[in-house]
Amino acid sequence: MLDIIFVVPNNANSIYQSLSNKYSAIETPTWALLLAQSCRKQGFKVKILDCLAENLGDDQAYEKILENDLRLICFVVYGQNVNAGTTNMSGATRLSKYLKTKNIKSLISFVGSHVQALPKETLDEEDSIDFVFLNEGVYSLWNILKNKEINHLSIKKVKGIAYRENGNVIFTSPEKVVPNEKMDIDLPGYAWDLLPYKNKPFDLYRSPMWHAEYKDEYRSPYAAIQTSLGCQFKCSFCMINLINRNDLEEIGVSSNYSGMRFWSPEFIINEFDKLINYGVSTIRIVDEMFLLNPKYYIPLCKLLSERNKDDKFRMWAYSRIDTIRRKNLLELVRKAGIKWLCLGIESGDKKVRLEVAKGKFDDVNIEKVINQVHDSGIEVMANYIYGLPGDTKETIEKTFQLSLKLNTLGWNTYAAMALPGSQLYKEALKNNIKMPENYEGFSFHSYNTQPLPTETLSAGEVLKIRDKKFIEYHLNENFLKKIENKFGSAAKDNIVNMTKIKLKRKIYSD
């Protein structure tokens, strides 16, 4: 008998529209892998069903689930992007409802950022879900699986969950998250061997186009990996710290749970060695702030550089403009195989950055830092957000002109969104601002996307500017020339073809 199956939902088409056919990434499900390995080390029999990677419809997923005599179904609605926990709810709830119509016997549970942010609302709205985990769920999962029978009665004794009883949502007492000193033991790596593949391991997964130098041949095999959990910062548009949740509030707010936990460098390098043995060299380091703590990332980068002597790694990692200070550290990062840094610039206006707790960057020359990164042989994926509180047409244009000046080879911008679990969500509720009508509305690329308005711009105006600037940047002559010189004409053609895909938007009546 199988103790638990971790289900990764499939809703790429509704989230990314036509971009899903080629341009969007297909990420390895890091949290499904972490939870599966954690449970397996406790002696439980586990399986991962990645509906996204296998492109399964609900009927196909149901048939695969039926192949197993199992005790518990757990939908994993985490994701690599900050909005993914909510947008993945679309495919997850659709499948869970389908399973209930088939009278499936196993209880259905959900774990991930959306249910951590809105546990009561989720259970009130989704009667196909039997219970949800209030944080990362490691210890709660173990304690549920230890029960001889997993049913509505036995789950009541488990800490760290919310369930429904007589029409009311009940919170059990809080459960701790894995403490830093037990990360190597209680979150013991990734169940890589449970991932599906077609011809060879990891071939169903593909990196973002830019990460592969805009070339199709570099996109697979591909993997994403966490080397730490959480973030020290409290940006109001983000909900990444919900995994650290430790209270019983009906609405969880990420900024209440800031903090970071680390696996040891030796432990993480063992996971990299496994990926190398699988033939994977295109890798995403998922950590929100990889280059924050030199005491942690320097030893890891030294270990990685020993394995990258032929420069075979094609990796990318996240950092902040105001955390990159020392050129010699950047050189070490490049030697480790990190060829791209994803930097959250967000806005070219200091006042706007301050409004969202991003920081003024008063002592930081953004252009100088970008040049410093480039001088180290590392390319930049620059992230911007349009429509943050305080934004006007003028500040958004200021941000865009800054991005043209920086001319990074990776560029993305989002329309500001009230993501569940973020401070912006709580403020939007308080101010009666229109919210997305469905889960897909929280996707930056979906037809139903519903961004935030500003004091001077409607939500539709913000989104129109974002979509227009996306095309304008990627067709900019200086950018395309730089791309062609660096990566060749095929890369340039891929970008031009991408700009021809028009995203339809309900908010401005497409």
N, C-alpha and C positions, 0 to 999 in steps of 0.2 A: 504493500500500500504506500502511496505517495503522501507525505505529510502536508506539503504545500506546493502550489504552483504560483509563481510570480508572473503576472500578465502585464505586458507592455502594450498599450493600446495603439491602434492605427487610425490616425485622422489627418495624415499629411496633406491630402487633397484639399480639405476644408480649411486647414491652417495656412497653407502656402499657395493655394490656387495652382496656377500652371507652373509656378516655380518648382513645385514638387517633382515634376517630371525629370528634371535634370539638375537644377541649380541649388536646391536646398540640400542640406546635409542629412545623412542618416547616422545618428550617433549610437554608439554602444551604450546600453542602459546602465549607467554606473551604479545607481542605487539598487536596481534589481540584482546586479552582480554582487554588490557588497552584502545585501541582506541574504541572498542565497548562500554565499560562502559562510556567513556568520551562522546561519541555521545548520548548514551542513556540518560544520565543525562541532556543533552540539550533538551531532548524531542523527539529525533529522534528514529524511529523504526529500529532496527538493528538485524542482524543474523550473526552467524559464521558458515562457512562451512569448516570443517577441513578434507580435502581430505586425508591427511597423516594418521590421527588417524583411519579414516574409511576405509582406503585402497581403495579409489575410483579411477576408471579409468576415462578418460576424458568424455566418454559418460554418465557414472553414475553421475559425477559432474554436467554435463549439465542438466540432468533430474532434479536433486535437485534444481539447480538454476531456472529452468523453473517453479518450484512449487510456485514461488514468483512473484508477480507483483512489480518490484523494480525500483528504480531511478538510482542507481550507484553500480557498482561492483568495489571492491578494493582488489587487490591481495597484501597480506602481505608477503614480502620476507625478513623479519628479520629472525633471528635464534639465538639459544643459543651459537653456536660456532662462532668464528670470521669470518670464511669463509662462513657461512650459507646463508648470504644475497645474495651472488653471486651464490652459488650452487643451491639454491632454485629457481633461475631464470629459470633453465632448465624445471622443471615441470610447473612453472607459465606461461612461454611463450608458452609452448606446449598447455596448456589448453586455454589460451587467444586466440591463433590462431584458435583453434577448435571452440570456441564460435563465432568468427567472421565469420567462414564458415557457421554457423547456423543463421547468420544475426540477432544476438541478438541486441536489441534496446538500451539497457543501455550503457553508456560510460564505458570504462574500464580504471581504474587507478591502478598505482603501488606505494607502499610505502615500503621503506626498504633501507638497507645500499648500495646495488649495484646501485640503481637508484639515491641515494644521492651522490655517488661517481662519477657516469658517466651518468648524466641525458641526455646530448646531444647524446652521443654515443648510449644509450639505445633507444631513440626515433628515431635516424637515422636508427638503425638496426631492430627495432621491430615495424612494422606498425600495429600490433594488439593492441598496447597500445595507448590510446588517450591522456593521460597526466600522469605525475609523480609528486610526492611530493619531495621537495628539502631538507626537514629535517623530524623531527618526524611527522609532518603533523596535529597536533591537531587543531590548529586554522584555518588552511587552510581547513580542513575537515568541520568544523562547517560552515564556510562561503560559501562553495560550497553547503552544504545541506540546507542552508537557502534560496537558490534560488528556486523560484517557479518551474522553469524548469531547469534541468541540461543538458546543451548541449554545443556545441563547442563555442557558442557565450557567454554564461553566465560565463564559467570558466575563460575567459580572464580577468575578473574583480577581480579575486581572487589572493592574494599575496601568494608567496611561492610554486609556481608550475612551471613546464615547459611543453609546449605543442607544437604541430606541426601545422604549417600554411603555405600552398603553398610550401611545401617541406623544409621549414626552421624551426629550433627549436627556440621557443620563451621562454625566461625566464621572468616571472613576477617579480615584486619587492620582496625583501626578506621578510619573515615572521618570527617573533620571535618564540622561543621555550617557553614552559611553564616555567616561572621564579620560583625560589626556593620557594618563599613565597606563590605561588599559586598551588604548587604540590598537596596538599590534596584536593583542590577545582576543578581544571581543569583536573587533571588526577586522578579521584576519585575511584581508585581501579580496580578490575577485574570482568568481566562478567562471573564468573565461571559457572553460571547456563546455559549458552549458549553452553557449550561444549557437544559433543556427548558422549554417553556411551552405553555399551551393557547390563549389568545386574545391575550395580551400578555406581555412579559417579566416574570418573577418572580411570575406569578399562581398557580403551583403551590406556592409557599412561603407559610407563614403564621407570624405571630409568636405567642408565648405570649399567652394571653387577657388577662392582667393588663397586659401591655405595650401592648395596644390599648384600654386603659381598659375592659376587659371587654365590648367591642363588636365584633361580627363584621366590621363594615364597615371597620375600621381595620387588620385583620390582614394583608391583602395589597394591593399587592405588598410583598414583604419581603425583606431581605437581612441577612446577618451578615458582619462584616468584622474582621480582625485589624489593629491598628496597631502592635503589638509582639508579641514571642514570649517565653514563659517567665515566671518569677516570682522575686523576690528572697527569698521566704520559704520555709520548710521544714516546713509543716504535715504532720503524720504521716498524716493521712487522705487526702492528695492525691497525684496522680501526674502532674501537669501538666508537669513538667520533663523527662519522658522524651524529648522531642524533642531535648534537648541531649546525649543519651547518647554517650559516647566511650570505652567500655571493652568488655571481652569477658566480663563476668560472665554466668553463666547466668540469674541473676535481677537485673534492673535495678531500682534503687530511686531514685525521683524526687529525693529530698533530696540525693543525691550530685551532682546536675547543675544546681543552682540558678543562675540568672543570667538577665538580660534582654537582648534585642536589639531594636533599633528601626529601622523605616523612617524616612526623613526626613519631616517634616510636609508638605513640598511634594509629595513623592511620594504620600503617603496622600490628600491633598486631591484629587489627580488621580483617584484611585479613587472618591472621593465624588462628584466631578463626573460621572463615568460613570454612577453610580447615579442621580443627579439627572436626567440625560438619559434614562435608562430609565423615569423616572417613579416612582422609589422614594424614599419619605421615612420609612418605618418601618424602622429600622435597629438592629441589635444590634452594639455594639462588644465583641468577644469577649475582649479582653485580660483576663487575670486581675487585673491591677492597673493599670487605666487612669490613675487619679488618684494615682499614686505619685511620679512624677518631674515636678515643675513645669516644669523646663527643656524637657521634651519636650511635655507636654500643653497648656501655655499657648499656644505658637505655633500648635499645631494647632487649639485651640479658637477662637483669634482668626480663623483662616482659615475655620473652620466658621461662626462668627457672621456673617461677611460674606455667607454664602450663606443665612442663616437670618433675614433681616431681616423676613420676613412670618411667622415662627414656624411654618414648614411642617414642620420635622423632628420626628419622634417617635422619639427614640433612647434607648437605655439602655446603661449601662456599669457595670463592677465597681469596687469599692474596698473598703477596710477601715476600720472605725470609727476606728482609731488613726492613719490617714493623712489624715483630714479635719480640717484645722485652721483654715483661713482663709476667712471668709465672703465676701470679695471674689473669691476664686477660684471659689467655688461659684456666684456670680452670673455669672461668665464662662462656666462650664460650662453653666448654664441658657441663656444667650444663644446658645451654640453649638447648641442644640437637644436637649440631653440632659435629658429630662423625668423619667427614672427612674434611680436609683442602686441597684444590687444590692449589699447590704452583708452580709458574712459575720460575723454576731454569734456564731453557733454555739452558745454556752452563756451562761447568765446567771450562771454560777459561775466565779470567777477561777481556782480550783484546777483545774477541769476544762479550762479553756482552756489553762492552763499545761502540762497533761499532754500535749497534742497540739501543742505548740509554736506555738499560736495567739497567745500573749501574754496577760498578765494585764490589760492595759488599765488599769494602775494610775493613770496620770495622765489617764485619759479618762472623762468622764461620758457614758455611752452615751445616756441620755435627752437630754442637752444637745446632743449631736452630731446626733441624729435631728431634734430641733426646729430646729436650725440649717439642716439640709438642707431641711426643710419650709419654713422661712422664706424660703429662696432660690427657692421655687417648684418644687422638685424632689420627686417622690414617692419612696418607698423600698420596694424589695422586700427584706425581711429574711429571711435564711437561718439556719436553726437545725439542729443535729444532735443527735438523741437517741441515747443509748447509747454515748457516747464513753467511753474508759477513765476510771474514777473516777466515772462517773454512777451515781446512785441514783434511786429514785422521788422522793426529796426534791429533788435537784438538777434533775431533769427538770421537776418541777413549778415550781421556782424560775425556770427558763428560760421556761416557758409563761406564768407570771404576768408576767414582764418583757415578753413579747411582747404580752400584753393591755394592759399599761400604755402601751407604745409605740404600739399600734394603727396600724401601718403599713398602707397600702392594698394592699401586696403582702406575702404571707407564705408561706413554704414551710419544711418541715422534712423531714429525711431520717433514717432509721435508720442509724447508723454501719455502714460496710461496709469489709471488708478488700479494697480495690481493688488488683488486680495493679499493681505499681509503687510502691505506697505503703509507708511504714514499718509501718503497721498490718498489711498483708499479710504482711510478713516476720516480724513478731512473732506473728501468728496461726499461721503455719507452725511456728515454733519451739515454740509452746505447744500444738500439736496441737488447735487450735480448729477446729470444724466449718466447712468452707468450702462455698460454693455448689456444687451438683452439676453445673451447666451454666452456659453463658455468661449465660443469661437470669437466673440467680440473682443476678447482680451488678446487675440493674436495680432501682432503688428502688420501682418500681411494678408489677413483674411478679408473676405467681402464684408463681413459684419463688424469689422473693427470700429471701436468707439473710443477715441482718445479724449483727453481732457481739454476743455476750453481754457483760455486765459481771460484776463480782464478785458482785453482788447480784441481777441480773436476767437471765433467760434471753433468748435471741434472740427467741423468740416474744413474750415479755412486752414487750420494747422495741418491737417492731413493732406490737403491739396498742395500746400507748400512743400511738405516732406516728399511727396511723390514726384513733384516737379524737380526738386533739387537732387533727388537720387539720380534721375536721368541726366540732368545737367552736369553733375560732377563726372559721371562715368563716360560722357561723351566729350568732356573737356579736352581740347587738343593737347595741352601740356601733360595731362594725365595719361592719355592714350599713347603719346610719344614715349613717355617714361616706361610704360608697360611693355611696349614693343621692344624698346632697347634692352630691357631687363629680361623679359621672358619670351620674346618672339612674336611673330605675326599671328600665330594660332591663338595665343592668349588674348591678344587684342581683339580678334574676331569673336571669341567667346564672350567677351564683355559687351561688344556692340550688339550681338545677338540677344544677350540678356536684357538689354534696354528695350528691345522690341516687344517684350512680354508686358502687357498692360494689366495691372492689377485692377479688378473691378471693385468698386466701393459703394456700398449701400448708402452711406452717409451723404454722398453727393450724387445720388440717383443714377448710378451707372446701370 
